[in-house]
Amino acid sequence: MSAALEDRQIAGRAEDFLQAHYFEPLRLEDIAGSAGVTPRRLQALFKATTGKTPWQRLAEIRLDHAHRALSDLLGDRSVTEIAMDCGIFHLGRFSQAYRAKYGETPSVTLMRARGAAALHRTTRIMRRDTTVLRCAEVGGPKAPSMN
């Protein structure tokens, strides 16, 4: 096996570990141990194969998970709760990095998702009510009384 291929496999194992444990407080030793190399070797080969340090990649992974959670139509968690659930504890840096990557603050993403969820619920209710009224118009089941 070539050295370059071995380095990519080691970096891949480290990446898998980061993906699986992004929400935990991690140490370089933990990541290197998962890949079967020393911390110094991991830093060097990770940078050579990905162009990033393990910490830069971990920050990206956490940011991506936070973005997905903020965009999710489920739940009523706050930006702070979501960030902390993703292993992010410096909220000022989080907000800056989030805005740089996604073009808006985390709170705007969350408000948009909540607005979309409310619109989805309203639309679903309106469709159900319209269906009941149509059934009543053609002699089907009667619409429920509003009294």
C-alpha positions in Angstrom: 0.0 0.0 0.0 1.4 3.4 -0.9 2.1 6.0 1.8 -0.4 8.4 0.3 -3.2 5.8 0.4 -2.4 4.9 3.9 -2.5 8.6 4.9 -5.9 9.0 3.3 -7.2 5.9 5.2 -5.9 7.3 8.5 -7.5 10.6 7.8 -10.7 8.8 6.9 -10.7 7.0 10.2 -10.2 10.3 12.0 -13.0 11.9 9.9 -15.3 9.0 10.9 -14.5 9.5 14.5 -15.2 13.2 14.3 -18.5 12.6 12.6 -19.5 10.1 15.3 -18.3 12.1 18.3 -18.7 15.8 17.2 -21.0 16.6 20.1 -18.4 15.4 22.7 -15.5 17.4 24.2 -12.6 15.9 22.2 -8.9 15.9 22.6 -6.4 15.4 19.8 -5.2 12.2 21.6 -8.8 10.8 21.3 -8.9 11.5 17.5 -5.4 10.2 16.9 -6.1 7.1 18.9 -9.2 6.3 16.8 -7.0 6.5 13.7 -4.1 4.5 15.2 -1.5 7.2 15.0 0.2 9.7 17.2 -1.3 13.2 17.6 1.6 14.8 15.8 1.3 12.4 12.8 -2.4 12.9 12.7 -2.0 16.7 12.5 0.5 16.4 9.7 -1.3 13.9 7.5 -4.7 15.4 8.1 -3.5 18.7 6.9 -1.7 17.1 4.0 -4.7 15.1 2.9 -7.6 17.5 3.7 -5.9 20.9 3.7 -7.4 21.4 7.2 -6.4 20.7 10.8 -8.5 18.2 12.7 -9.9 21.1 14.8 -10.9 23.0 11.7 -12.7 20.0 10.3 -14.4 19.4 13.7 -15.6 23.0 13.7 -17.1 22.5 10.2 -18.8 19.3 11.3 -20.3 20.9 14.3 -21.5 23.9 12.3 -23.1 21.7 9.7 -25.0 19.7 12.4 -26.1 23.0 14.1 -27.3 24.3 10.7 -29.4 21.1 10.2 -30.8 21.3 13.7 -31.7 25.0 13.3 -33.3 24.3 9.9 -35.3 21.3 11.2 -39.1 21.8 11.5 -39.3 19.9 14.7 -38.9 20.9 18.3 -38.7 24.2 20.1 -35.1 24.4 21.2 -33.2 27.6 21.3 -30.1 28.6 19.4 -28.0 28.1 22.5 -29.4 24.7 23.2 -28.7 23.5 19.7 -25.2 24.9 19.6 -24.4 23.2 22.9 -25.9 20.0 21.8 -23.5 20.1 18.8 -20.5 20.7 21.1 -20.3 24.5 20.5 -19.8 26.5 23.6 -18.4 29.9 22.3 -21.6 31.4 21.0 -20.0 34.6 19.7 -17.6 32.6 17.5 -20.4 30.3 16.5 -22.6 33.1 15.3 -19.7 34.7 13.3 -18.7 31.4 11.7 -22.4 30.5 11.0 -23.0 33.9 9.3 -19.9 33.6 7.2 -20.9 30.1 6.0 -24.7 30.5 5.6 -25.1 34.2 5.1 -27.4 34.8 8.1 -27.3 34.4 11.8 -28.4 31.2 13.5 -31.5 32.9 15.0 -32.7 33.9 11.5 -32.4 30.3 10.3 -34.3 29.2 13.4 -37.1 31.8 12.9 -37.4 30.9 9.3 -37.7 27.2 10.1 -40.3 28.0 12.8 -42.2 30.1 10.4 -42.2 27.3 7.8 -43.4 24.9 10.4 -46.3 27.2 11.3 -47.2 27.7 7.7 -47.0 23.9 7.1 -49.4 23.3 10.1 -51.8 26.0 8.9 -51.8 24.6 5.3 -52.4 21.1 6.6 -55.4 22.3 8.7 -56.8 24.3 5.8 -56.5 21.3 3.5 -58.3 19.1 6.0 -61.1 21.6 6.5 -61.4 22.0 2.7 -61.7 18.3 2.3 -64.4 18.1 5.0 -66.4 20.9 3.3 -66.1 19.2 -0.1 -67.3 16.0 1.3 -70.3 17.8 2.8 -71.1 19.5 -0.5 -71.4 16.2 -2.4 -73.5 14.6 0.3 -70.7 12.9 2.2 -70.1 13.2 5.9 -71.2 16.4 7.4 -68.7 19.1 8.4 -68.4 19.2 12.2 -70.5 21.8 13.9 -68.6 24.9 15.2 -71.1 25.5 18.1 
